[in-house]
Amino acid sequence: MSDAVHQLVRTHTTFLRTRKHPSANAFEELDSFDHLYESQQSVVDVYEAITEQLVLEAIDRGKIGYLVPGSPLIAERTVDLLRQRKEVSIEVLPGISFLDLAWERLHVDPVGRGVTIVDGQSFESEFASLTGPLLVAQCDNRFVLSDIKLSLEVENPPKVTVLQRLGLDDEAIFEVEWENLDREFEPDHLTSLWIPELPLSGPVGSMAELYALVRRLRSECPWDRDQTPSSLIPGLLEEANEVVEAIELIESDEGSLDDLIEELGDLLFHIMMQGAIGEEGENFDMGDVARGIRDKMIRRHPHIFDRDPDMPMPSKEQLAEQWAAIKAAEGAEAKKNLANRRQR
């Protein structure tokens, strides 16, 4: 335990997030927030309640201390919430994280392997964007484990390494099959999961499988191999029109969702074909397409991605004017860049 932490405890009123951690034994005189884990409906509510109480204490006392297990910079949601509060300023004193022990036990270089660290409490909501090796922290109950298990729908799910109570006398490290993740062992607040490789699943996996199919057709099918961006235009327009027709039929109660799904798939196939051709020519790929539209949508939605939370949401009319102004500015910038390129 650092001298700075002990100095903080001696000179200021200090709180513990929880006593359910070995290091808490060194601070028996301090109050904790363990009672909130019993009174709140969810962990999210607990973290928000802790943050609110800490802010009120800081306003009342001027300066307080707050101790959390491990490092406050790693998987500590309450610290994130405190940093968002304008009423108080935060000074963080880093500590040793459980991650240091995890990498040693796993014999893993997290930078070299490109490991993603994710909170088990938010795994289900973040799953669609997760790939590769993962360390899932704070898997403290079977409900969290069940959510993680049900998030992945593939034929051959990976084995999972469970890490419990690292550095303590009852430390445990063992493997479990994915289907037994929520029933083969008892999780606790010092439980993490190591997933060596998360296979693509859900929408992300389906997109990857379709793109792999398109690339194979470009390689092996004579007709698909001969296509060019221009030769695909008639089919692209036809599929776009059929999507419109399918939507209109549904709105008139004459169509079906299955028809719409099929027509959207046909249109998506054309988009992927354009992406595959661009990739073969080393001009662009589907990643460029996805990043381009993502960045454009962020630029055109400043009321979502760059809005002062204290300001009211613009009206629909104001949003339409904002969209038109941003689009016009982008068009002017594009023309300027094109003119500059032609002058070179």
Residue frames as qw, qx, qy, qz and C-alpha x, y, z in Angstrom:
[[0.000, 0.888, 0.459, 0.000, 0.00, 0.00, 0.00],
 [0.443, 0.515, -0.028, 0.734, 1.51, 3.33, -1.02],
 [0.295, -0.264, -0.429, 0.812, 2.48, 6.03, 1.50],
 [0.161, -0.117, -0.212, -0.957, 0.24, 8.46, -0.40],
 [0.541, -0.399, -0.626, -0.396, -2.81, 6.32, 0.33],
 [0.554, -0.423, -0.589, 0.409, -2.03, 6.06, 4.05],
 [0.178, -0.108, -0.144, 0.968, -1.41, 9.81, 4.18],
 [0.327, -0.280, -0.422, -0.798, -4.79, 10.40, 2.55],
 [0.601, -0.454, -0.652, -0.093, -6.53, 8.18, 5.11],
 [0.476, -0.320, -0.464, 0.675, -4.79, 9.95, 8.02],
 [0.114, -0.170, -0.050, 0.978, -5.64, 13.47, 6.88],
 [0.414, 0.026, -0.255, -0.873, -9.07, 13.22, 5.22],
 [0.712, 0.103, 0.515, -0.467, -12.38, 11.46, 5.67],
 [0.202, 0.355, -0.805, -0.431, -12.04, 8.40, 3.45],
 [0.822, 0.104, 0.267, -0.491, -14.51, 5.81, 2.17],
 [0.270, -0.199, 0.904, 0.263, -14.10, 2.28, 0.82],
 [0.550, 0.096, -0.462, -0.689, -16.11, 1.11, -2.17],
 [0.900, -0.184, -0.285, -0.274, -16.27, -2.38, -0.65],
 [0.453, -0.614, 0.621, -0.179, -14.80, -4.48, 2.13],
 [0.945, 0.116, 0.298, -0.069, -15.08, -7.60, -0.02],
 [0.651, 0.659, -0.292, 0.240, -11.43, -7.45, -0.98],
 [0.819, -0.217, -0.308, 0.432, -8.29, -8.57, 0.89],
 [0.378, 0.299, -0.147, 0.864, -6.70, -5.11, 0.88],
 [0.364, -0.685, -0.194, -0.601, -9.68, -3.69, 2.78],
 [0.783, -0.449, -0.378, 0.203, -8.41, -5.40, 5.94],
 [0.520, 0.051, -0.194, 0.831, -5.78, -2.68, 6.23],
 [0.116, -0.249, -0.004, -0.962, -8.50, -0.05, 6.72],
 [0.252, -0.400, -0.873, 0.118, -10.84, -1.50, 9.33],
 [0.065, -0.464, -0.427, 0.773, -11.80, 1.96, 10.62],
 [0.135, 0.162, -0.346, -0.914, -13.21, 3.20, 7.29],
 [0.616, 0.371, 0.462, -0.519, -16.85, 3.16, 6.20],
 [0.188, -0.037, 0.816, 0.545, -17.73, 1.25, 3.01],
 [0.509, 0.177, -0.144, -0.830, -20.62, 1.29, 0.55],
 [0.066, 0.012, -0.993, -0.102, -21.38, -2.41, 0.90],
 [0.293, 0.394, 0.682, -0.542, -24.86, -1.62, 2.18],
 [0.433, 0.508, -0.152, -0.729, -25.76, -0.18, -1.22],
 [0.219, 0.213, -0.887, -0.348, -25.13, -3.53, -2.91],
 [0.031, 0.290, 0.930, -0.222, -28.06, -4.89, -0.89],
 [0.208, 0.583, 0.454, -0.641, -30.43, -1.94, -1.24],
 [0.299, 0.528, -0.326, -0.725, -30.09, -1.18, -4.96],
 [0.868, 0.299, 0.249, -0.309, -31.72, -3.15, -7.77],
 [0.865, 0.443, -0.010, 0.233, -28.65, -3.46, -10.00],
 [0.692, -0.243, 0.026, 0.680, -24.90, -2.92, -10.00],
 [0.255, 0.503, 0.256, 0.785, -25.44, 0.09, -12.26],
 [0.377, -0.817, -0.247, -0.361, -27.68, 1.62, -9.58],
 [0.761, -0.524, -0.114, 0.366, -25.06, 0.84, -6.94],
 [0.577, 0.071, 0.117, 0.805, -22.33, 2.69, -8.82],
 [0.008, 0.640, 0.264, 0.722, -24.57, 5.70, -9.41],
 [0.573, -0.773, -0.239, -0.132, -25.59, 5.78, -5.73],
 [0.746, -0.334, -0.047, 0.573, -21.95, 5.58, -4.60],
 [0.392, 0.323, 0.189, 0.841, -21.03, 8.41, -6.96],
 [0.226, -0.759, -0.291, -0.537, -23.88, 10.59, -5.71],
 [0.685, -0.698, -0.175, 0.115, -22.95, 10.07, -2.06],
 [0.695, -0.140, 0.043, 0.704, -19.28, 10.79, -2.72],
 [0.203, 0.525, 0.231, 0.793, -20.12, 14.02, -4.54],
 [0.426, -0.799, -0.245, -0.346, -22.32, 15.17, -1.66],
 [0.770, -0.522, -0.096, 0.355, -19.61, 14.30, 0.88],
 [0.584, 0.114, 0.118, 0.795, -16.98, 16.18, -1.13],
 [0.020, -0.683, -0.239, -0.690, -19.18, 19.26, -1.41],
 [0.598, -0.759, -0.201, -0.163, -19.86, 19.14, 2.31],
 [0.781, -0.518, 0.061, 0.345, -16.32, 18.41, 3.53],
 [0.082, 0.897, -0.323, -0.290, -14.21, 20.06, 0.84],
 [0.419, 0.525, -0.731, -0.117, -11.89, 17.11, 0.24],
 [0.852, -0.240, 0.370, -0.282, -12.36, 13.40, 0.84],
 [0.022, -0.425, 0.873, 0.237, -10.63, 10.13, 0.01],
 [0.877, 0.176, 0.092, -0.437, -12.11, 7.16, -1.83],
 [0.202, -0.448, 0.860, 0.140, -10.40, 3.78, -1.97],
 [0.868, 0.262, -0.086, -0.414, -11.26, 1.10, -4.53],
 [0.868, -0.199, 0.431, 0.144, -9.90, -2.43, -4.97],
 [0.735, 0.234, 0.375, 0.514, -6.85, -2.67, -7.22],
 [0.269, -0.059, 0.198, 0.941, -6.24, 0.23, -9.59],
 [0.280, 0.624, 0.417, -0.599, -8.83, 3.03, -9.90],
 [0.241, 0.546, -0.418, -0.685, -7.87, 3.27, -13.57],
 [0.196, 0.115, -0.920, -0.319, -8.85, -0.29, -14.49],
 [0.396, -0.356, -0.796, -0.288, -12.49, -1.42, -14.75],
 [0.171, -0.370, -0.610, 0.679, -13.66, 0.98, -12.04],
 [0.045, 0.641, 0.594, 0.484, -17.00, 2.43, -13.12],
 [0.310, -0.850, -0.356, 0.233, -17.42, 4.69, -10.09],
 [0.408, -0.457, 0.190, 0.767, -14.23, 6.56, -10.98],
 [0.203, 0.284, 0.603, 0.717, -15.52, 7.05, -14.52],
 [0.156, -0.781, -0.571, -0.198, -18.76, 8.46, -13.14],
 [0.413, -0.743, -0.167, 0.499, -16.95, 10.77, -10.73],
 [0.385, -0.174, 0.356, 0.834, -14.86, 12.18, -13.56],
 [0.071, 0.502, 0.625, 0.594, -18.06, 13.15, -15.35],
 [0.277, -0.819, -0.483, 0.140, -19.34, 15.22, -12.44],
 [0.317, 0.660, -0.001, 0.681, -18.64, 18.93, -12.80],
 [0.479, -0.835, -0.057, -0.265, -19.26, 19.69, -9.13],
 [0.719, -0.604, 0.301, 0.164, -16.01, 18.06, -8.02],
 [0.425, 0.719, -0.547, -0.056, -12.42, 17.68, -9.21],
 [0.984, -0.167, 0.060, -0.018, -10.71, 14.30, -9.09],
 [0.092, 0.730, -0.678, 0.012, -7.11, 13.34, -8.34],
 [0.980, 0.010, -0.142, -0.138, -6.31, 9.69, -9.04],
 [0.261, -0.658, 0.704, -0.043, -3.57, 7.80, -7.19],
 [0.781, 0.255, -0.499, -0.275, -2.93, 4.68, -9.32],
 [0.634, -0.437, 0.605, -0.203, -2.49, 1.32, -7.65],
 [0.054, -0.250, 0.930, 0.263, -1.54, -2.19, -8.69],
 [0.718, 0.122, -0.129, -0.673, -4.25, -3.86, -10.76],
 [0.817, -0.057, 0.555, -0.145, -5.37, -7.48, -10.76],
 [0.753, 0.643, -0.090, -0.107, -4.37, -7.36, -14.43],
 [0.085, 0.735, -0.669, 0.065, -0.69, -7.56, -13.50],
 [0.501, -0.225, 0.814, -0.188, -1.30, -10.95, -11.90],
 [0.801, 0.417, 0.324, -0.282, -3.61, -12.06, -14.71],
 [0.572, 0.731, -0.354, -0.111, -1.02, -11.51, -17.44],
 [0.077, -0.569, 0.808, -0.131, 1.60, -13.36, -15.40],
 [0.630, -0.020, 0.727, -0.274, -0.65, -16.35, -14.72],
 [0.769, 0.546, 0.257, -0.213, -1.80, -16.52, -18.35],
 [0.567, -0.243, 0.482, 0.622, 1.70, -15.91, -19.77],
 [0.390, 0.730, 0.490, 0.274, 0.16, -13.30, -22.06],
 [0.244, -0.183, 0.059, 0.951, 1.54, -10.01, -23.36],
 [0.292, 0.682, 0.586, -0.326, -1.71, -8.00, -23.63],
 [0.187, 0.749, -0.208, -0.600, -0.19, -5.48, -26.06],
 [0.040, -0.336, 0.834, 0.435, 1.34, -8.12, -28.31],
 [0.156, 0.292, 0.941, 0.063, -1.88, -10.14, -28.39],
 [0.203, -0.242, -0.307, -0.898, -4.15, -7.12, -28.80],
 [0.209, -0.383, -0.865, 0.248, -6.25, -8.04, -25.76],
 [0.274, -0.522, -0.196, -0.783, -9.51, -6.21, -25.08],
 [0.134, -0.134, -0.782, 0.594, -10.53, -5.74, -21.44],
 [0.377, -0.398, -0.403, -0.733, -14.27, -5.55, -20.84],
 [0.337, -0.166, 0.597, -0.709, -16.50, -5.31, -17.78],
 [0.019, -0.185, -0.979, -0.081, -18.64, -8.42, -17.40],
 [0.192, 0.536, 0.575, -0.587, -21.56, -6.24, -16.34],
 [0.387, 0.676, -0.057, -0.624, -21.63, -4.61, -19.79],
 [0.313, -0.202, 0.839, 0.397, -20.51, -7.59, -21.90],
 [0.409, 0.506, 0.759, 0.018, -23.94, -8.19, -23.42],
 [0.258, 0.904, 0.198, -0.277, -24.33, -4.59, -24.62],
 [0.010, -0.795, 0.475, 0.376, -20.77, -4.34, -25.97],
 [0.737, -0.068, 0.659, 0.134, -20.58, -7.84, -27.45],
 [0.683, 0.676, 0.275, 0.015, -21.35, -6.85, -31.04],
 [0.296, 0.911, -0.275, 0.085, -18.16, -4.78, -31.25],
 [0.527, -0.627, 0.574, -0.002, -15.85, -7.29, -29.51],
 [0.888, 0.385, -0.253, -0.015, -13.37, -9.54, -31.31],
 [0.463, 0.545, -0.594, 0.369, -10.12, -11.34, -30.62],
 [0.531, -0.147, -0.716, 0.429, -8.77, -12.23, -27.15],
 [0.345, -0.700, -0.103, -0.616, -10.71, -10.85, -24.19],
 [0.290, -0.073, -0.756, 0.582, -10.24, -10.55, -20.46],
 [0.392, -0.604, -0.411, -0.560, -13.67, -10.14, -18.88],
 [0.174, 0.147, -0.633, 0.740, -13.52, -8.62, -15.40],
 [0.347, -0.025, 0.419, -0.839, -16.07, -8.40, -12.58],
 [0.588, -0.105, -0.676, -0.432, -17.95, -11.60, -13.35],
 [0.118, -0.285, 0.686, -0.659, -19.34, -11.68, -9.84],
 [0.596, 0.093, 0.595, -0.531, -22.56, -13.69, -10.22],
 [0.457, 0.159, 0.848, 0.215, -24.26, -16.34, -12.33],
 [0.409, 0.799, 0.376, -0.230, -26.53, -13.83, -14.05],
 [0.087, 0.824, -0.396, -0.396, -23.48, -12.08, -15.53],
 [0.299, -0.284, 0.869, 0.273, -22.02, -15.43, -16.60],
 [0.493, 0.455, 0.741, -0.045, -25.33, -16.44, -18.18],
 [0.341, 0.876, 0.073, -0.334, -25.54, -13.19, -20.15],
 [0.050, -0.667, 0.642, 0.374, -22.00, -13.75, -21.43],
 [0.409, -0.022, 0.901, 0.140, -22.74, -17.34, -22.41],
 [0.468, 0.615, 0.624, -0.115, -25.95, -16.51, -24.26],
 [0.162, 0.822, -0.156, -0.524, -24.30, -13.66, -26.17],
 [0.028, 0.491, -0.764, -0.418, -22.28, -16.06, -28.31],
 [0.834, 0.266, 0.367, -0.315, -24.11, -18.26, -30.84],
 [0.391, 0.607, -0.638, -0.267, -21.56, -20.29, -32.81],
 [0.929, 0.023, -0.332, -0.163, -21.10, -24.01, -33.45],
 [0.817, -0.026, -0.371, 0.441, -17.71, -24.32, -31.76],
 [0.239, -0.936, 0.059, -0.253, -17.47, -21.82, -28.89],
 [0.413, 0.539, -0.604, 0.417, -14.08, -21.46, -27.20],
 [0.678, -0.409, -0.526, 0.310, -13.03, -22.85, -23.85],
 [0.130, -0.876, 0.061, -0.460, -12.78, -20.24, -21.13],
 [0.560, 0.045, -0.585, 0.585, -10.11, -19.89, -18.45],
 [0.442, -0.825, -0.261, -0.234, -11.54, -18.80, -15.11],
 [0.430, 0.284, -0.460, 0.723, -9.30, -16.73, -12.84],
 [0.532, -0.740, -0.319, -0.260, -10.43, -16.35, -9.24],
 [0.596, -0.800, 0.054, 0.045, -8.90, -14.57, -6.24],
 [0.735, 0.479, -0.217, 0.428, -5.51, -14.03, -7.86],
 [0.205, 0.578, -0.452, 0.647, -2.73, -13.55, -5.32],
 [0.617, -0.469, 0.312, -0.549, -4.69, -15.00, -2.40],
 [0.318, -0.316, 0.885, -0.126, -4.19, -18.34, -0.65],
 [0.599, 0.308, 0.716, -0.182, -7.29, -19.80, -2.34],
 [0.270, 0.551, -0.409, -0.675, -6.39, -18.61, -5.84],
 [0.681, 0.209, 0.701, -0.011, -7.97, -20.78, -8.55],
 [0.297, 0.548, -0.442, -0.646, -7.30, -20.98, -12.29],
 [0.481, 0.094, 0.871, 0.036, -9.14, -23.56, -14.40],
 [0.179, 0.070, -0.586, -0.787, -10.85, -24.12, -17.76],
 [0.483, 0.342, 0.681, -0.432, -14.57, -24.59, -18.40],
 [0.250, 0.336, 0.739, 0.528, -16.54, -25.35, -21.52],
 [0.117, -0.153, -0.131, -0.973, -18.56, -22.41, -22.83],
 [0.539, -0.394, -0.542, -0.511, -21.90, -24.16, -22.29],
 [0.659, -0.447, -0.552, 0.248, -21.04, -24.73, -18.61],
 [0.278, 0.406, -0.197, 0.848, -19.96, -21.17, -17.94],
 [0.368, -0.453, 0.133, -0.801, -22.86, -20.35, -15.64],
 [0.864, -0.328, -0.067, -0.376, -23.20, -23.66, -13.83],
 [0.865, 0.127, -0.416, 0.250, -19.85, -25.38, -13.26],
 [0.495, -0.020, -0.440, 0.749, -18.36, -23.06, -10.60],
 [0.233, -0.841, -0.448, 0.196, -19.38, -20.42, -8.08],
 [0.386, 0.592, 0.011, 0.707, -18.40, -16.89, -9.18],
 [0.423, -0.702, -0.346, 0.457, -17.43, -14.15, -6.75],
 [0.103, 0.982, 0.043, -0.155, -16.36, -10.51, -6.84],
 [0.225, -0.705, 0.583, 0.336, -12.78, -11.57, -7.66],
 [0.706, 0.196, 0.661, 0.161, -13.67, -13.66, -10.72],
 [0.274, 0.666, -0.327, -0.612, -12.48, -12.88, -14.25],
 [0.867, 0.285, 0.408, 0.007, -12.62, -14.79, -17.53],
 [0.116, -0.549, 0.584, 0.587, -9.94, -15.24, -20.17],
 [0.780, 0.499, 0.349, -0.143, -11.33, -15.86, -23.65],
 [0.537, -0.332, 0.478, 0.611, -8.33, -16.55, -25.93],
 [0.009, -0.032, 0.563, 0.826, -10.22, -15.82, -29.13],
 [0.433, 0.424, 0.521, -0.601, -13.78, -14.62, -29.46],
 [0.300, 0.223, 0.764, 0.526, -15.25, -15.96, -32.70],
 [0.222, -0.002, -0.188, -0.957, -17.41, -13.65, -34.74],
 [0.034, 0.411, 0.901, -0.131, -21.09, -14.05, -33.92],
 [0.161, 0.724, 0.449, -0.499, -24.40, -12.31, -34.45],
 [0.464, 0.866, 0.122, -0.139, -24.61, -9.52, -37.06],
 [0.055, -0.810, 0.534, 0.235, -20.83, -9.05, -37.17],
 [0.484, -0.202, 0.836, 0.160, -20.23, -12.75, -37.79],
 [0.613, 0.552, 0.563, -0.046, -22.93, -12.94, -40.44],
 [0.308, 0.919, -0.123, -0.214, -21.46, -9.95, -42.28],
 [0.204, -0.642, 0.705, 0.220, -17.99, -11.49, -42.19],
 [0.584, 0.086, 0.803, 0.077, -19.32, -14.80, -43.52],
 [0.558, 0.750, 0.338, -0.109, -21.15, -13.06, -46.37],
 [0.154, 0.897, -0.350, -0.222, -18.08, -11.04, -47.32],
 [0.394, -0.396, 0.808, 0.187, -15.96, -14.21, -47.30],
 [0.630, 0.395, 0.668, 0.008, -18.51, -15.80, -49.66],
 [0.412, 0.891, 0.051, -0.181, -18.40, -12.79, -52.00],
 [0.072, -0.768, 0.594, 0.229, -14.61, -12.93, -52.15],
 [0.530, -0.096, 0.832, 0.133, -14.75, -16.65, -52.94],
 [0.602, 0.644, 0.467, -0.070, -17.23, -16.04, -55.76],
 [0.230, 0.920, -0.232, -0.217, -14.93, -13.38, -57.15],
 [0.242, -0.584, 0.754, 0.181, -12.12, -15.91, -57.09],
 [0.369, -0.039, 0.924, 0.098, -13.88, -19.03, -58.39],
 [0.492, 0.605, 0.605, -0.161, -17.07, -18.11, -60.32],
 [0.429, 0.179, 0.444, 0.766, -16.42, -16.99, -63.94],
 [0.007, -0.781, -0.462, -0.420, -19.48, -14.70, -64.02],
 [0.437, -0.873, -0.153, 0.151, -18.75, -12.99, -60.68],
 [0.643, -0.332, 0.216, 0.656, -15.07, -12.70, -61.52],
 [0.378, 0.361, 0.449, 0.725, -15.85, -10.79, -64.73],
 [0.099, -0.890, -0.439, -0.072, -17.99, -8.14, -63.05],
 [0.362, 0.215, -0.126, 0.898, -16.84, -4.53, -62.78],
 [0.025, 0.376, 0.473, -0.796, -18.27, -1.62, -60.79],
 [0.338, 0.250, -0.247, -0.873, -20.00, -0.38, -63.95],
 [0.393, -0.043, -0.832, -0.389, -21.38, -3.77, -65.03],
 [0.208, -0.320, -0.850, 0.364, -23.08, -4.11, -61.63],
 [0.142, 0.074, 0.130, -0.978, -24.98, -0.81, -61.93],
 [0.531, -0.162, -0.485, -0.676, -28.17, -2.24, -63.60],
 [0.614, -0.280, -0.734, 0.070, -28.49, -4.94, -60.96],
 [0.255, -0.138, -0.498, 0.817, -27.74, -2.47, -58.16],
 [0.299, -0.030, -0.050, -0.953, -30.54, -0.17, -59.31],
 [0.618, -0.193, -0.625, -0.436, -32.92, -3.10, -59.73],
 [0.532, -0.256, -0.730, 0.345, -32.25, -4.41, -56.23],
 [0.057, -0.092, -0.341, 0.934, -32.65, -0.92, -54.71],
 [0.461, -0.095, -0.271, -0.839, -36.02, -0.54, -56.42],
 [0.651, -0.220, -0.705, -0.174, -37.10, -3.97, -55.20],
 [0.320, -0.178, -0.641, 0.674, -36.24, -2.97, -51.63],
 [0.219, 0.039, 0.086, -0.971, -38.45, 0.11, -52.04],
 [0.594, -0.123, -0.526, -0.596, -41.25, -2.03, -53.46],
 [0.548, -0.199, -0.788, 0.196, -40.99, -4.53, -50.58],
 [0.111, -0.152, -0.489, 0.852, -41.27, -1.71, -48.03],
 [0.388, 0.015, -0.135, -0.912, -44.30, -0.22, -49.78],
 [0.614, -0.153, -0.696, -0.339, -46.01, -3.63, -49.94],
 [0.390, -0.218, -0.749, 0.489, -45.53, -4.10, -46.19],
 [0.070, 0.145, 0.280, -0.946, -47.02, -0.67, -45.49],
 [0.554, 0.026, -0.284, -0.782, -50.05, -1.61, -47.59],
 [0.673, -0.162, 0.615, -0.377, -50.37, -4.94, -45.75],
 [0.874, 0.414, -0.084, -0.239, -49.66, -6.87, -48.96],
 [0.540, 0.563, -0.592, 0.201, -46.03, -7.78, -48.35],
 [0.880, -0.437, -0.171, 0.072, -44.03, -9.66, -45.75],
 [0.342, -0.847, 0.394, 0.098, -40.91, -9.13, -43.68],
 [0.789, -0.101, 0.532, 0.291, -39.37, -12.21, -45.28],
 [0.595, 0.679, 0.288, 0.320, -39.61, -10.52, -48.68],
 [0.013, -0.981, 0.151, -0.123, -38.02, -7.36, -47.32],
 [0.632, -0.587, 0.476, 0.169, -35.20, -9.33, -45.69],
 [0.787, 0.210, 0.470, 0.340, -34.53, -11.11, -48.98],
 [0.426, 0.833, 0.162, 0.313, -34.46, -7.88, -51.01],
 [0.264, -0.923, 0.277, -0.029, -32.21, -6.16, -48.48],
 [0.766, -0.318, 0.498, 0.254, -29.89, -9.15, -48.71],
 [0.698, 0.511, 0.348, 0.361, -29.75, -8.85, -52.50],
 [0.145, 0.958, -0.042, 0.244, -28.86, -5.17, -52.17],
 [0.540, -0.745, 0.385, 0.062, -26.25, -5.92, -49.50],
 [0.848, 0.043, 0.414, 0.327, -24.68, -8.51, -51.79],
 [0.513, 0.755, 0.151, 0.380, -24.20, -5.82, -54.45],
 [0.189, -0.943, 0.223, -0.160, -22.58, -3.49, -51.92],
 [0.731, -0.480, 0.460, 0.157, -20.23, -6.25, -50.82],
 [0.794, 0.375, 0.320, 0.355, -19.37, -7.02, -54.45],
 [0.254, 0.912, -0.051, 0.319, -18.37, -3.39, -54.94],
 [0.470, -0.802, 0.363, -0.070, -16.26, -3.60, -51.78],
 [0.864, -0.139, 0.425, 0.233, -14.56, -6.82, -52.91],
 [0.652, 0.625, 0.179, 0.390, -13.70, -5.29, -56.31],
 [0.024, -0.948, 0.179, -0.263, -12.31, -2.21, -54.61],
 [0.682, -0.605, 0.409, 0.044, -10.21, -4.38, -52.32],
 [0.873, 0.178, 0.330, 0.312, -8.79, -6.39, -55.24],
 [0.472, 0.738, 0.067, 0.478, -7.67, -3.17, -56.90],
 [0.554, -0.254, -0.342, 0.715, -6.22, -1.98, -53.57],
 [0.004, 0.515, 0.194, 0.835, -8.38, 1.13, -53.87],
 [0.442, -0.362, 0.343, -0.746, -10.64, 0.62, -50.83],
 [0.287, -0.104, -0.952, 0.019, -12.34, -2.14, -48.86],
 [0.427, -0.633, -0.578, -0.289, -15.49, -2.63, -46.81],
 [0.514, -0.479, -0.382, 0.600, -13.69, -1.27, -43.76],
 [0.167, -0.028, 0.125, 0.978, -13.22, 2.04, -45.59],
 [0.282, -0.444, -0.561, -0.639, -16.91, 2.05, -46.52],
 [0.547, -0.607, -0.571, 0.082, -18.01, 1.38, -42.94],
 [0.449, -0.375, -0.224, 0.779, -15.62, 3.92, -41.42],
 [0.086, 0.175, 0.298, 0.934, -16.63, 6.54, -43.97],
 [0.384, -0.557, -0.505, -0.536, -20.34, 6.32, -43.23],
 [0.592, -0.545, -0.486, 0.341, -19.71, 6.06, -39.49],
 [0.368, -0.212, -0.087, 0.901, -17.61, 9.23, -39.50],
 [0.090, -0.321, -0.393, -0.857, -20.17, 11.03, -41.67],
 [0.489, -0.614, -0.570, -0.244, -23.02, 10.14, -39.32],
 [0.541, -0.477, -0.361, 0.591, -21.02, 11.38, -36.33],
 [0.210, -0.012, 0.117, 0.971, -20.33, 14.68, -38.10],
 [0.256, -0.348, -0.456, -0.778, -23.97, 15.09, -39.04],
 [0.609, -0.603, -0.492, -0.155, -25.28, 14.31, -35.55],
 [0.261, 0.371, -0.460, 0.763, -23.48, 16.82, -33.31],
 [0.554, -0.447, 0.091, -0.696, -26.64, 16.92, -31.16],
 [0.959, -0.220, -0.155, -0.089, -25.82, 13.32, -30.19],
 [0.873, 0.044, -0.175, 0.453, -22.02, 13.10, -30.23],
 [0.415, 0.152, -0.172, 0.881, -20.98, 16.67, -29.34],
 [0.292, -0.711, -0.342, -0.541, -23.88, 18.13, -27.39],
 [0.034, -0.314, 0.552, -0.772, -23.71, 19.98, -24.12],
 [0.262, -0.337, -0.903, 0.056, -25.88, 17.82, -21.82],
 [0.018, -0.461, -0.484, 0.744, -27.28, 21.00, -20.27],
 [0.248, 0.248, -0.301, -0.887, -28.64, 22.17, -23.63],
 [0.715, 0.270, 0.462, -0.451, -32.09, 21.03, -24.85],
 [0.515, 0.114, 0.753, 0.394, -32.37, 18.66, -27.80],
 [0.150, 0.224, -0.313, -0.910, -33.04, 20.60, -31.05],
 [0.685, 0.356, 0.359, -0.525, -36.47, 20.31, -32.66],
 [0.729, 0.252, 0.586, 0.250, -36.96, 18.20, -35.79],
 [0.410, 0.895, 0.146, 0.101, -37.08, 21.38, -37.86],
 [0.179, -0.893, 0.404, 0.080, -33.81, 22.59, -36.36],
 [0.681, -0.261, 0.651, 0.213, -32.23, 19.18, -36.97],
 [0.685, 0.560, 0.421, 0.198, -33.26, 19.30, -40.64],
 [0.207, 0.969, -0.108, 0.077, -31.66, 22.75, -41.00],
 [0.456, -0.701, 0.538, 0.109, -28.55, 21.56, -39.17],
 [0.780, 0.072, 0.584, 0.213, -28.26, 18.51, -41.45],
 [0.562, 0.770, 0.235, 0.188, -28.57, 20.66, -44.58],
 [0.033, -0.961, 0.274, -0.020, -25.94, 23.13, -43.32],
 [0.590, -0.497, 0.616, 0.161, -23.45, 20.39, -42.45],
 [0.759, 0.321, 0.525, 0.213, -24.06, 18.65, -45.78],
 [0.397, 0.908, 0.062, 0.121, -23.52, 21.92, -47.67],
 [0.243, -0.860, 0.446, 0.053, -20.28, 22.59, -45.79],
 [0.717, -0.197, 0.640, 0.196, -19.06, 19.08, -46.60],
 [0.679, 0.602, 0.379, 0.179, -19.92, 19.59, -50.26],
 [0.171, 0.971, -0.156, 0.053, -18.01, 22.87, -50.38],
 [0.457, -0.665, 0.581, 0.107, -14.99, 21.26, -48.74],
 [0.779, 0.117, 0.586, 0.189, -15.11, 18.35, -51.21],
 [0.543, 0.807, 0.176, 0.154, -15.19, 20.74, -54.19],
 [0.095, -0.931, 0.351, 0.003, -12.25, 22.68, -52.75],
 [0.627, -0.411, 0.644, 0.154, -10.23, 19.49, -52.30],
 [0.755, 0.412, 0.476, 0.185, -11.06, 18.36, -55.85],
 [0.345, 0.933, -0.027, 0.096, -9.97, 21.72, -57.29],
 [0.320, -0.800, 0.503, 0.065, -6.70, 21.51, -55.34],
 [0.746, -0.105, 0.631, 0.187, -6.01, 18.03, -56.67],
 [0.662, 0.651, 0.331, 0.170, -6.65, 19.12, -60.26],
 [0.115, 0.973, -0.200, 0.022, -4.19, 21.99, -59.87],
 [0.579, -0.583, 0.543, 0.173, -1.35, 19.66, -58.89]]
